[in-house]
């Protein structure tokens, strides 16, 4: 199953990740003049993984395949926060 992440910027939708298998539970944060998009990904089945990509304000996806951040039983959600300096992305270990 192929699911595409969409991000609404300047009135248009576009794919952030078109990875095979299930992708879901996105979380988005704006920091340092760009968007950071994180999601749970199943491209390493049977493991759930946490992936992320950077997206510019004009909609250019800088990491079109995403970047693996955690590949070991991620939970079914993720959250992101920015404190003005640091990004924090969290998921729980899905035991």
C-alpha positions in Angstrom: 0.0 0.0 0.0 1.4 3.4 -1.0 0.3 6.4 1.1 1.6 9.9 0.4 2.1 12.5 3.0 0.7 15.9 2.0 1.6 19.2 3.5 -0.4 22.4 2.8 1.9 25.2 1.8 1.0 28.3 -0.2 -2.3 26.8 -1.2 -1.0 23.5 -2.8 -0.6 19.9 -1.7 2.5 17.9 -2.6 4.0 14.6 -1.5 6.6 14.7 1.2 7.2 10.9 1.2 6.1 8.3 -1.3 7.8 5.4 0.4 6.4 1.9 -0.1 4.3 0.2 2.6 2.3 2.1 5.2 3.4 5.6 6.3 1.3 7.5 8.8 1.0 9.5 12.0 2.7 12.7 10.7 3.9 15.5 12.9 5.1 18.9 11.5 7.1 21.7 13.1 8.2 25.0 11.6 11.7 26.1 12.7 14.7 27.8 11.2 12.7 29.0 8.2 11.7 25.6 7.1 9.2 22.8 7.9 10.3 19.6 9.6 8.0 16.6 8.9 8.2 13.4 10.9 6.2 10.2 10.5 6.0 6.5 11.3 7.1 4.3 8.4 7.0 0.5 7.7 9.6 0.2 5.0 11.7 -1.9 7.4 8.9 -4.4 8.2 8.2 -5.9 10.7 9.7 -2.9 12.5 8.0 0.5 12.6 10.5 3.3 12.1 10.6 7.0 12.7 11.5 9.0 9.6 11.8 12.8 8.9 12.3 15.2 6.1 13.0 18.9 5.7 10.7 21.0 3.5 11.4 24.6 2.4 8.7 27.3 2.6 8.3 27.1 -1.2 7.5 23.3 -1.0 10.9 21.9 -2.0 11.4 18.6 -0.2 15.1 18.4 0.8 15.0 14.8 1.9 12.7 13.1 -0.7 13.2 9.6 0.6 13.1 10.8 4.2 15.8 10.2 6.8 15.6 7.2 9.2 15.8 8.6 12.7 14.8 5.4 14.7 14.5 1.9 13.2 13.4 -0.3 16.0 9.8 -0.8 17.0 8.6 2.8 17.0 5.1 3.4 18.4 2.1 4.4 16.4 2.6 8.2 16.8 5.3 10.8 17.0 5.4 14.4 18.2 7.8 17.2 17.6 8.7 20.4 19.5 11.0 23.3 19.0 12.4 25.5 21.8 14.0 28.2 19.6 17.3 26.3 19.3 16.6 22.5 19.4 14.1 20.2 17.8 12.9 17.3 19.9 11.1 14.4 18.2 9.6 11.6 20.3 7.9 8.3 19.8 7.5 5.4 22.2 9.0 2.0 21.8 6.2 -0.2 20.6 6.7 -3.3 22.7 
